[in-house]
Amino acid sequence: QISVSGEGKIKVTPDQAVISVGFQNSGKEAKEVKTLNDEVVDKVIKFLKKSGIPATDYKTNNVSLNKNYDYEKKKYSFLANQTLSITLKDLSKYDDIMMGLNDAGVNTINGVEFKSSKMADYERDARKKAVLDAKQKAQDYVSVLGQKIGKALLITDNTQNYAPQPMYKVNMMAMAEGAD
């Protein structure tokens, strides 16, 4: 029995982006900050519609309203947050959409994920390449022995998605202090 593993890689040019944005407003009254956020939502939705982004391609992810106490000033304030995800299917609009969102009142960009609309097809092709790679490795081993490969006894999928984690400056300084 010979056990081998194979790898299949496919490089893809993204054709879509999922943009995660947010905005927050603070003030003395809950109603005030909610109204401010509602105004931003209205501006953002009008901008997205004007830009030709269908309503099915954006959604609210989170809405929050928090009451905070400032111990120095001995006063309460309210903070309203909202986050949206926007699927952009035409990357040629990316710059215009990002600038327009900013103009509409978005004050936080939580992240942008570039991806492909054909990801399932690409993953299927990568799996096939991995099996062919494993088969070639097995043939390399048995050819030296003057044998042939037979039926596969076991196939396992050890797919791992690697997403690099950003190391922020604060974390690096903390690690440096810990090293001292």
C-alpha positions, -999 to +999 in steps of 0.1 A: +000+000+000+013+034-009-001+066+006+003+098-012-012+133-011-018+156-040-022+193-044-043+213-068-039+250-072-058+274-094-052+311-095-083+331-102-089+367-111-117+379-089-149+392-106-168+402-075-162+420-042-181+418-009-176+452+008-184+454+045-190+490+057-204+507+087-212+540+102-217+553+137-231+584+153-231+596+188-251+621+207-270+630+239-303+613+230-310+578+217-336+592+193-311+617+179-284+591+171-309+567+156-323+594+134-287+603+123-281+566+114-314+563+096-304+593+075-271+577+065-289+544+057-313+563+034-284+581+017-265+549+012-294+530-002-303+558-026-267+559-037-266+521-043-298+522-062-285+551-083-253+531-090-273+502-103-267+478-074-298+456-070-314+454-035-306+417-034-269+426-033-268+445-001-280+438+034-277+450+070-255+428+091-257+445+125-275+474+142-267+485+177-275+514+201-255+517+232-258+540+262-224+551+275-214+569+307-185+594+308-172+593+343-152+625+339-181+646+326-207+626+346-230+624+316-246+598+295-243+596+257-256+572+230-237+555+202-256+540+173-238+516+149-248+499+117-229+476+093-238+467+058-225+441+033-226+450-004-219+425-031-204+443-060-206+422-092-190+447-115-155+455-103-151+484-127-175+503-103-153+496-073-136+530-069-168+549-076-188+528-051-162+532-024-160+570-028-198+573-031-203+553+001-179+577+019-198+607+006-231+591+017-219+590+053-201+556+057-172+562+081-159+527+085-147+501+060-146+468+079-131+449+050-133+439+013-133+403+002-125+398-035-139+366-049-151+348-080-187+340-090-174+307-103-157+296-071-175+262-069-163+253-105-127+264-096-127+243-064-140+213-084-111+218-109-086+221-081-098+188-065-093+171-099-058+185-102-050+173-066-061+137-075-041+138-107-011+150-087-015+122-062-019+097-090+014+109-106+032+106-073+019+070-068+030+061-104+065+075-096+068+053-066+055+021-081+074+025-114+107+021-095+094-012-081+082-024-115+046-024-103+014-007-113-010+013-092-043-004-084-077+009-072-077+037-046-083+023-011-089+055+007-094+091-004-094+119+022-099+156+017-077+177+038-086+210+022-074+239+042-082+275+034-054+298+044-063+333+052-034+354+065-041+372+097-030+408+098-006+417+126-014+451+138+012+475+151-002+474+186+001+437+187+037+438+174+046+464+201+030+443+228+050+412+216+082+433+216+075+444+252+069+408+262+102+398+247+120+423+269 
